[in-house]
Amino acid sequence: MFEKKTKQFARDVDLLKFSFEGIIYNPLDYAWNSHEYFLKNYIKPSADVMFLGMNPGPFGMVQNGIPFGESDHVRHYLNIAIPVGKPEIEHTHRPVLGLENRRNEVSGKRFWSLMESHYPSPDDFALRMAVFNYCPLAFLDSGSRARNITPDKLKKEERTALFDICDKYIFEIIEELKPQYLIGVGQFAKKKFEKLVEGKDIFVGSILHPSPGSPQANNGWAEKTTEKLIEYGIWGE
């Protein structure tokens, strides 16, 4: 259903040129088989809630092609065990190990743990929920720490070219999926949703980003997110 659009999305961003001094990963290329399986099995026409993250995390989607892809939940909750390839240029300090990656992806663990607690079956999750990332690219600086540079930090003209492509893709997904609720995982994603559906009768909200870099997220993220989803009418009391 969404595979053709997503494959074209990957090709479109691959054509962009960046002056960024570092390594750029596009898991929609080297982890396409894994991502395609996720689209086919966990993005359903019945979904009325669409979550949107920002871009792949270095220990999550970068490793396995799954949004918020913490390895244990990809294997044992989503039941995805598809080998991934390698990017054309690999960062010395951030190799792509697929599901062999053992570095903890905190954001993904928090997100999928909460979803699993509410939907013990991933099929039940997919009946109501869909998860996408706004930007498919991960930008890792060239240093030994391989810092994850978020796309909003790119040069203006390069950021604009990238965001135009991302806007088009996410808008097409919204048009095809027709969810009732658009939920940004963090304020960046919420603002993107607001821009894309301005003037339309569709609910836009947000939840705290589960990043360990957020003090708020490190203090009861699951409880706060549950409260917010109940407040929005997505989950019952």
Backbone hydrogen bonds, N-H to C=O, Kabsch-Sander energy under -0.5 kcal/mol:
donor,donor_aa,acceptor,acceptor_aa,energy
6,T,2,F,-2.2
7,K,3,E,-2.5
8,Q,4,K,-2.0
9,F,5,K,-2.2
10,A,6,T,-2.3
11,R,7,K,-1.9
12,D,8,Q,-2.6
13,V,9,F,-2.1
14,D,10,A,-1.7
15,L,11,R,-1.0
15,L,12,D,-0.7
16,L,13,V,-1.1
22,G,20,F,-1.3
23,I,140,L,-2.8
25,Y,23,I,-0.5
25,Y,138,A,-2.5
29,D,26,N,-2.3
30,Y,26,N,-1.1
31,A,27,P,-1.5
32,W,29,D,-1.3
35,H,31,A,-2.3
36,E,32,W,-3.5
37,Y,33,N,-1.8
38,F,34,S,-1.9
39,L,35,H,-2.6
40,K,36,E,-2.6
41,N,37,Y,-2.2
42,Y,38,F,-2.8
43,I,39,L,-1.1
44,K,42,Y,-0.5
44,K,126,A,-0.6
47,A,44,K,-1.7
48,D,128,R,-1.1
49,V,128,R,-2.0
50,M,181,Y,-2.6
51,F,49,V,-0.5
51,F,130,A,-3.3
52,L,183,I,-1.8
53,G,132,F,-2.7
60,G,57,G,-1.3
62,V,57,G,-2.0
63,Q,60,G,-1.3
64,N,60,G,-1.5
65,G,61,M,-2.7
69,G,66,I,-1.8
70,E,68,F,-2.4
74,V,70,E,-2.2
75,R,71,S,-2.4
76,H,72,D,-3.1
77,Y,73,H,-1.6
78,L,73,H,-2.8
80,I,74,V,-2.9
81,A,79,N,-0.5
85,G,30,Y,-3.0
94,R,91,H,-1.6
97,L,95,P,-0.7
100,E,97,L,-1.7
101,N,98,G,-1.6
106,V,104,N,-1.0
109,K,105,E,-2.5
110,R,106,V,-2.6
111,F,107,S,-2.4
112,W,108,G,-2.8
113,S,109,K,-1.9
114,L,110,R,-1.7
115,M,111,F,-2.0
116,E,112,W,-2.7
117,S,113,S,-2.0
118,H,114,L,-1.4
119,Y,115,M,-3.0
125,F,121,S,-1.7
126,A,122,P,-2.3
127,L,123,D,-1.1
128,R,124,D,-0.7
128,R,125,F,-1.4
129,M,125,F,-3.2
130,A,49,V,-1.9
132,F,51,F,-2.0
134,Y,53,G,-2.1
135,C,54,M,-2.8
138,A,25,Y,-2.5
139,F,149,I,-0.6
140,L,23,I,-2.9
140,L,138,A,-0.6
141,D,139,F,-0.5
141,D,147,R,-2.4
142,S,21,E,-1.2
146,A,143,G,-1.2
149,I,139,F,-3.3
149,I,147,R,-0.8
150,T,148,N,-0.6
153,K,150,T,-2.3
154,L,151,P,-1.5
159,R,155,K,-3.3
160,T,156,K,-2.7
161,A,157,E,-1.8
162,L,158,E,-2.1
163,F,159,R,-3.0
164,D,160,T,-2.1
165,I,161,A,-1.2
166,C,162,L,-2.3
167,D,163,F,-3.1
168,K,164,D,-1.8
169,Y,165,I,-2.2
170,I,166,C,-2.7
171,F,167,D,-2.6
172,E,168,K,-2.1
173,I,169,Y,-2.1
174,I,170,I,-2.5
175,E,171,F,-2.5
176,E,172,E,-1.9
177,L,173,I,-3.3
178,K,174,I,-2.7
180,Q,48,D,-1.3
181,Y,48,D,-2.4
182,L,203,F,-2.6
183,I,50,M,-3.0
183,I,181,Y,-0.6
184,G,182,L,-0.6
184,G,205,G,-2.7
185,V,52,L,-2.9
186,G,184,G,-1.5
186,G,207,I,-1.9
190,K,186,G,-1.6
191,K,187,Q,-2.5
192,K,188,F,-1.8
193,F,189,A,-2.4
194,E,190,K,-2.6
195,K,191,K,-2.1
196,L,192,K,-2.2
197,V,193,F,-2.1
198,E,195,K,-0.8
200,K,197,V,-2.7
202,I,200,K,-1.7
203,F,180,Q,-1.5
205,G,182,L,-2.8
207,I,184,G,-2.3
214,S,211,S,-1.7
218,N,214,S,-1.5
219,N,216,Q,-1.3
221,W,217,A,-0.9
224,K,220,G,-2.5
225,T,221,W,-2.7
226,T,222,A,-2.4
227,E,223,E,-2.4
228,K,224,K,-2.0
229,L,225,T,-2.5
230,I,226,T,-2.2
231,E,227,E,-2.5
232,Y,228,K,-2.1
233,G,230,I,-1.1
234,I,229,L,-2.1
235,W,229,L,-1.5
